[in-house]
Amino acid sequence: MLRCAERLPFPEMTAAEAAELIQNGQTVAVGGFTPAGSVKVVPAALAERVKRLRAAGQSFAIRLLASASVDAAVDDALAAVDAISYRTPYQSCPILRKQINGQKVEYVDLHLSHLAPMVKSHVWGTIDHAILEAAAVHPDGRILLTSSVGAVPTFGRLARSITVELNGYHPDTLEGLHDIYELTPAPNTREIPIYRVSDRIGATMLQVDPQKIAAIVRTNIPDTAVPLTPVDRLSQKIGENIAEFLLFEKRAGRIPKTFLPLQAGVGNVSNAVMAALGTDPSMPPFEMYSEILQDTVFDGIESGRIRFASSSGLAVSPKILRRIYDNLATYRRHLVLRPQEITNHPEVIRRLGLIGINTALEMDLWGNVNSTHLLGTRIVNGIGGSGDFARNCHISIFATPSTAKDGTISCIVPLCSHIDHTEHDTQIFATEHGIADLRGRGPMERARLIIDHCAHPNFRPQLLDFLSHDGGGRINLDLAHAFDFHLARPR
């Protein structure tokens, strides 16, 4: 195994030299799942190169694929110089978001479980270049990944050329944390032999063709992490409501006494929910099977509240990542990192009987959820993996504060301005005011439950008034006023 102090049998380059390998119009795939395991120096060097090319009157832009969102050194740096013409499947970059909403960048918002199969089907043609982060490399092309996996196994296998950012910050003792397993395309796809959250079914390293490794770039840079605000009373109350609901379901026998594995999305509300679940003394120890893990999960592992966690990446603070790396022998017994086509695969989600907890921008009276677009037109980030879990979990929960913008906007609306998750894929709505259990309920009963248990009291009269209009059919949907809540907002 080759580490940063050793001589490598592959071409060694600076970031600027490696950036010269990428040509205008190419399709480039980058490693990283959130900032976890994201490449850090070559895209930034490419952005500097683009500045020089633009100053010389030359155009330059690439089609960029990633596993999900990535470090600011990728999206932010390249978007700032207009070097991205196409992006998929998920992003969280303010600059790029503005360009997407201004129709300057073509953006395909995609279920994360669909990415690897579509790459294998050559939907985007050939991947010209992949840039991956590694903790170590073998001469035979085995690569030890860092703090995430994402779609890197597929990117690395199918790309024509590979640049490896060999990052000395991540220890080579990470070996054994990853479980690299790829599905073969149809009609030769086999079942995924994961029957318990802790099952390991693949290799500890990524295998690529060593002849495709065009450059090694040495770095020593920790992952960055999107800072989460401290858990406020509102988020804490949402978490408490969800924990109380799950314990009720357990007492009712709809959740086994041994409990079921949990999945939680990214963000402050999800982090607060996990904190509430992890500290409630009546909640039994549980497991996590999720696409991403945040800080509170590792507090739960150390306290014994979380027995095992499976993920595609570690979206944690530098302090928590350092704690993991300093105690790898312990964490290997409680943690595994997998490709996103495995963490988000419907087969495994259904088999394990997950309880999914994801967040929403708005939820409507009929059970539809908008996770992505403000006022139906302006994307925020993307659907990510929420749809993968919502449709396939044993229990699917969507959580949001009942209002936004200091209480001036209701997050419970007559009809969502954009629908990511239909009424057929949602089961439980949660706000700080309570829980609406929509399972087995007809549309009008759903609407009343959502108003009574989830809507803010200030908006309940307007919602009830909307519901009182005869829609002339199965539901009282007054099309003339369905978007009154949205039209009243400043655009």
C-alpha positions in Angstrom: 0.0 0.0 0.0 1.3 3.4 -1.0 1.0 6.4 1.3 2.0 10.0 0.9 5.6 9.5 2.0 6.3 6.8 -0.5 7.3 6.8 -4.2 4.3 5.9 -6.4 4.3 4.0 -9.7 1.8 6.5 -11.1 2.5 10.0 -12.5 2.7 12.5 -9.7 1.5 16.0 -10.5 0.5 19.2 -8.8 -3.2 20.1 -8.8 -2.6 22.6 -11.6 -0.9 20.0 -13.7 -3.7 17.5 -13.1 -6.3 20.1 -14.0 -4.7 20.4 -17.5 -5.8 16.8 -18.2 -9.5 18.0 -18.3 -10.7 19.4 -21.6 -13.5 21.7 -22.6 -16.9 19.9 -22.9 -15.8 16.7 -21.2 -17.9 14.8 -18.7 -16.2 14.7 -15.3 -17.2 12.7 -12.3 -15.9 13.6 -8.8 -15.7 11.8 -5.6 -17.5 12.9 -2.4 -20.8 12.4 -0.7 -21.6 15.8 0.8 -18.2 17.3 1.8 -17.3 13.8 3.2 -14.6 12.3 1.1 -14.9 15.0 -1.5 -12.0 15.9 -3.8 -10.5 19.2 -2.7 -7.7 20.6 -4.9 -7.9 19.6 -8.6 -11.4 21.2 -9.2 -10.2 24.4 -7.5 -7.1 24.3 -9.7 -9.3 23.8 -12.7 -11.3 26.9 -11.8 -8.1 28.9 -11.7 -7.2 27.5 -15.2 -10.6 28.5 -16.5 -10.0 32.1 -15.2 -6.9 32.3 -17.3 -8.6 30.8 -20.4 -11.5 33.2 -20.1 -9.0 36.1 -19.9 -7.5 34.9 -23.1 -10.9 34.8 -24.8 -11.4 31.0 -24.7 -14.6 29.3 -23.5 -14.5 26.3 -21.1 -17.2 24.3 -19.3 -17.6 20.7 -18.2 -20.5 18.4 -17.5 -20.2 17.5 -13.9 -21.4 14.3 -12.2 -21.1 13.7 -8.4 -22.5 11.3 -5.9 -24.5 14.1 -4.3 -23.5 17.5 -3.0 -19.7 18.0 -2.6 -17.2 20.3 -1.0 -17.2 24.0 -1.9 -13.8 23.5 -3.6 -15.7 21.7 -6.3 -19.2 23.2 -7.0 -18.5 26.7 -5.6 -15.1 27.1 -7.2 -16.3 25.9 -10.6 -19.6 27.7 -10.6 -17.9 31.0 -9.7 -16.1 30.9 -13.0 -19.1 29.6 -15.0 -17.3 26.3 -15.7 -20.3 24.0 -15.2 -22.7 23.5 -18.1 -24.5 20.5 -16.6 -24.9 19.0 -13.1 -26.5 16.0 -11.5 -27.8 14.5 -9.2 -27.9 16.8 -6.2 -26.2 20.1 -5.1 -26.2 22.5 -2.2 -24.1 25.4 -3.7 -25.7 28.9 -3.5 -23.8 30.1 -6.6 -24.7 27.0 -8.6 -28.3 27.2 -7.4 -28.6 30.7 -8.7 -27.2 29.6 -12.1 -29.6 26.7 -12.2 -32.6 28.8 -11.4 -31.4 31.4 -14.0 -31.4 28.5 -16.6 -27.7 29.0 -17.2 -26.8 25.5 -16.0 -28.8 22.4 -17.0 -29.6 20.5 -13.8 -31.1 17.0 -13.4 -32.5 16.4 -10.0 -32.3 12.7 -9.5 -33.1 10.0 -6.9 -29.7 9.0 -5.6 -30.4 5.3 -6.1 -30.8 5.9 -9.8 -27.4 7.5 -10.4 -25.1 4.4 -10.6 -27.5 2.4 -12.8 -27.9 5.3 -15.2 -24.1 5.7 -15.4 -23.8 2.0 -16.1 -26.4 2.4 -18.9 -24.3 5.2 -20.4 -27.1 7.8 -20.1 -24.3 10.4 -20.0 -22.2 8.6 -22.6 -18.6 8.1 -21.6 -17.2 9.6 -18.4 -14.0 11.2 -19.6 -12.3 11.8 -16.3 -12.9 10.8 -12.7 -11.3 12.6 -9.7 -11.3 10.5 -6.5 -10.0 11.0 -3.0 -8.0 8.2 -1.4 -6.2 7.4 1.9 -3.9 4.9 0.1 -3.3 3.3 -3.3 -1.9 -0.1 -4.3 0.2 -0.6 -7.4 -2.4 -3.0 -8.7 -5.1 -0.3 -8.7 -6.7 -1.0 -5.4 -7.8 2.3 -3.8 -8.6 2.9 -0.1 -11.4 5.5 0.0 -11.7 8.0 2.8 -14.9 9.2 4.6 -17.4 8.4 1.9 -18.2 6.0 -0.9 -21.2 7.4 -2.9 -21.0 6.4 -6.6 -17.2 6.3 -6.7 -17.0 2.6 -7.5 -19.0 3.1 -10.6 -17.2 6.3 -11.6 -13.8 4.7 -11.1 -14.6 1.5 -13.0 -16.2 3.3 -16.1 -14.1 6.5 -16.4 -11.5 6.6 -19.2 -9.0 8.4 -17.0 -8.6 8.8 -13.2 -6.9 11.4 -11.0 -6.4 10.4 -7.4 -6.1 13.0 -4.7 -4.0 11.1 -2.1 -5.0 12.8 1.1 -2.6 12.2 4.0 -5.2 13.5 6.5 -7.1 10.3 6.3 -5.2 7.3 7.8 -4.5 4.1 6.0 -5.9 2.3 9.0 -9.3 3.1 7.5 -9.1 -0.3 5.7 -12.1 -2.4 6.8 -14.5 0.5 7.2 -15.7 0.3 3.6 -17.9 -2.3 2.0 -17.5 -1.9 -1.8 -20.1 -3.9 -3.7 -21.5 -3.1 -7.2 -24.6 -4.5 -8.8 -24.3 -5.9 -12.3 -26.7 -4.4 -14.8 -29.9 -6.2 -15.9 -30.6 -9.0 -16.9 -27.7 -10.3 -14.8 -28.6 -8.4 -11.6 -28.5 -10.6 -8.5 -30.1 -10.1 -5.1 -28.3 -8.0 -2.6 -27.3 -10.3 0.3 -27.8 -7.9 3.1 -30.1 -9.3 5.7 -28.9 -7.3 8.7 -27.7 -3.7 9.0 -24.2 -5.0 10.0 -23.8 -7.5 7.1 -20.6 -6.9 5.0 -20.8 -8.2 1.5 -18.0 -6.6 -0.6 -14.4 -5.6 -0.7 -12.6 -3.2 1.6 -11.0 -1.3 -1.3 -12.1 0.0 -4.7 -10.4 -1.9 -7.6 -9.7 0.2 -10.7 -7.6 -0.5 -13.8 -4.2 0.8 -12.8 -3.5 1.9 -16.4 -6.3 4.4 -16.1 -4.6 6.3 -13.2 -3.3 9.3 -15.0 -2.2 11.4 -12.0 -1.6 11.3 -8.3 -2.0 14.6 -6.4 -0.8 14.7 -2.8 -2.9 16.6 -0.3 -3.3 16.8 3.5 -6.7 18.5 4.0 -9.5 17.6 6.4 -13.1 17.4 5.3 -15.2 20.5 5.8 -18.6 20.2 7.2 -21.7 22.3 6.8 -22.3 23.7 10.3 -25.5 22.8 11.9 -27.2 25.3 14.1 -27.7 24.3 17.8 -30.9 22.3 18.4 -33.6 24.9 19.1 -36.8 24.3 21.1 -38.9 24.0 17.9 -36.7 21.3 16.3 -36.4 19.6 19.7 -40.2 19.4 19.9 -40.5 17.9 16.5 -38.0 15.3 17.6 -39.9 14.6 20.8 -43.1 14.2 18.9 -41.5 11.6 16.5 -39.9 9.7 19.4 -43.3 9.6 21.2 -45.0 8.4 18.1 -42.5 5.6 17.5 -42.8 4.4 21.1 -46.6 4.4 20.7 -46.2 2.3 17.6 -43.9 -0.1 19.5 -46.4 -0.5 22.3 -49.2 -1.1 19.8 -47.1 -3.9 18.2 -46.7 -2.2 14.8 -42.9 -2.0 15.6 -41.2 -5.0 17.0 -39.9 -4.9 20.6 -36.4 -5.1 19.2 -37.3 -2.0 17.2 -36.4 -1.3 13.5 -33.4 0.4 11.9 -33.7 4.1 11.3 -32.9 6.3 8.3 -32.6 10.1 8.7 -31.9 12.8 6.1 -29.5 15.7 6.3 -30.1 18.9 8.0 -30.8 20.6 11.4 -34.2 19.1 11.8 -33.0 15.6 11.2 -30.1 16.1 13.5 -32.5 17.3 16.2 -34.8 14.3 15.6 -31.8 11.9 16.0 -30.8 13.7 19.2 -34.2 13.3 20.7 -34.4 9.6 19.7 -30.9 9.0 21.0 -31.5 10.5 24.4 -35.1 9.3 25.2 -34.6 6.8 28.0 -37.7 4.8 26.9 -36.3 4.3 23.4 -34.6 1.0 23.0 -31.1 0.8 21.4 -31.4 0.8 17.7 -29.5 0.6 14.4 -29.1 3.1 11.5 -29.3 2.3 7.8 -29.0 5.6 6.1 -27.3 7.3 3.2 -25.5 9.8 5.5 -24.6 10.1 9.1 -24.4 13.3 11.2 -22.8 14.1 14.5 -25.5 13.0 16.8 -25.3 9.4 15.5 -21.8 9.1 16.9 -22.8 10.4 20.3 -25.4 7.6 20.2 -22.8 5.0 19.2 -20.5 6.0 22.1 -23.4 6.0 24.6 -24.6 2.5 23.4 -27.9 3.9 22.2 -27.0 3.1 18.6 -25.7 -0.4 18.1 -24.6 -0.2 14.5 -24.7 2.4 11.6 -24.5 1.8 7.9 -24.0 4.8 5.6 -22.5 6.1 2.3 -20.7 9.0 4.0 -19.8 10.7 7.2 -21.2 14.3 7.1 -19.7 15.1 10.5 -17.8 18.0 12.1 -14.0 17.9 12.1 -14.1 17.1 15.8 -16.3 14.0 15.3 -14.2 12.8 12.3 -11.1 13.1 14.4 -12.8 11.1 17.2 -13.7 8.4 14.7 -10.2 8.2 13.3 -8.6 8.1 16.8 -10.9 5.2 17.7 -11.1 3.2 14.5 -10.7 -0.2 16.2 -13.9 0.5 18.1 -15.8 2.1 15.3 -15.1 -0.7 12.8 -17.4 -2.9 15.1 -20.2 -0.3 14.8 -19.9 1.3 11.4 -19.7 0.5 7.7 -19.6 2.7 4.5 -21.3 1.5 1.3 -22.0 2.6 -2.2 -25.2 4.7 -2.5 -26.7 2.2 -4.9 -26.7 -0.2 -1.9 -27.6 2.2 0.9 -30.5 3.6 -1.1 -31.7 0.4 -2.9 -35.4 -0.4 -2.5 -34.7 -4.1 -2.0 -32.6 -3.6 1.1 -34.7 -0.7 2.5 -37.8 -3.0 2.3 -36.1 -6.1 3.6 -34.8 -4.3 6.7 -38.1 -2.6 7.4 -36.6 0.8 7.9 -38.2 3.8 9.6 -37.4 6.8 7.4 -37.3 10.3 8.7 -36.9 13.1 6.1 -37.5 16.8 5.9 -39.8 18.8 3.7 -40.2 22.4 2.5 -43.9 22.1 2.5 -46.6 19.5 2.9 -50.2 19.7 1.6 -53.6 18.7 2.9 -53.7 15.5 0.7 -50.4 14.1 1.8 -48.1 15.4 -1.0 -44.6 16.7 -0.1 -42.4 19.3 -1.7 -38.7 18.8 -0.8 -37.0 20.8 -3.5 -38.7 23.9 -5.0 -39.6 27.3 -3.6 -42.9 28.6 -5.0 -42.8 25.7 -7.5 -40.1 27.1 -9.6 -36.8 27.8 -7.7 -34.9 24.7 -6.7 -33.1 24.7 -3.3 -30.9 21.6 -3.3 -32.7 18.5 -4.7 -34.6 15.4 -3.8 -31.5 13.5 -2.8 -32.3 10.1 -1.3 -35.6 11.1 0.4 -37.7 9.5 -2.4 -35.7 6.2 -2.3 -36.6 5.8 1.4 -40.1 7.4 1.4 -41.5 4.9 -1.0 -39.9 1.8 0.4 -39.6 2.3 4.2 -41.8 0.3 6.6 -42.8 3.7 8.1 -42.1 6.9 6.3 -42.0 10.2 8.2 -41.8 13.7 6.8 -41.0 16.5 9.3 -41.0 20.2 9.0 -41.6 23.2 11.3 -45.3 24.3 10.8 -44.2 27.8 9.6 -41.2 29.6 8.0 -40.0 33.2 7.9 -40.8 34.0 11.5 -44.2 32.5 11.3 -45.4 34.5 8.3 -45.5 31.5 5.9 -47.3 28.2 6.5 -45.5 25.0 5.6 -48.8 23.3 5.5 -50.5 24.4 2.3 -53.7 23.5 0.4 -51.7 22.1 -2.5 -47.9 21.8 -2.9 -46.4 24.1 -5.5 -44.1 21.3 -6.6 -44.6 17.6 -5.7 -41.6 15.3 -5.1 -43.4 12.7 -3.0 -47.0 12.0 -3.8 -49.7 11.0 -1.3 -49.0 7.4 -2.3 -45.5 7.5 -0.8 -46.1 9.4 2.5 -47.4 8.0 5.7 -46.6 10.2 8.7 -46.4 14.0 8.9 -44.7 15.7 11.9 -44.4 19.3 13.0 -43.8 20.9 16.4 -47.6 20.7 17.0 -48.0 17.0 16.6 -48.2 13.9 14.4 -50.7 13.2 11.6 -50.9 9.4 10.9 -52.1 9.3 7.3 -51.9 5.5 6.9 -55.2 3.9 5.7 -57.0 7.3 5.6 -59.0 8.7 2.8 -58.1 12.2 1.4 -60.6 14.2 3.3 -59.8 12.5 6.6 -56.1 13.1 5.9 -56.7 16.8 5.3 -58.5 17.2 8.6 -55.8 15.3 10.5 -53.1 17.4 9.0 -54.9 20.6 9.9 -55.7 19.5 13.4 -52.4 18.0 14.3 -49.7 19.7 12.2 -50.7 23.1 11.0 -49.9 26.2 13.0 -53.0 27.5 14.8 -52.7 30.9 13.0 -53.3 29.2 9.7 -55.9 26.6 10.6 -58.9 28.8 9.9 -57.7 29.5 6.3 -57.0 25.8 5.7 -60.4 24.8 7.1 -62.1 27.4 4.9 -60.3 26.0 1.9 -61.4 22.5 2.8 -65.0 23.6 3.1 -65.4 24.4 -0.6 -67.1 21.5 -2.5 -64.6 20.3 -5.1 -67.3 18.4 -7.0 -65.5 15.1 -6.6 -63.6 12.8 -4.3 -61.7 15.7 -2.7 -62.6 19.3 -2.0 -59.8 20.8 -4.1 -60.8 24.4 -5.0 -58.5 25.0 -8.0 -59.3 28.8 -8.0 -57.7 29.1 -4.6 -55.3 26.1 -4.4 -52.2 28.4 -4.5 -53.5 31.4 -2.5 -50.9 30.7 0.2 -48.1 30.9 -2.4 -49.5 33.9 -4.3 -49.6 35.9 -1.1 -45.8 35.5 -0.6 -43.2 37.9 -1.9 -41.5 36.5 -4.9 
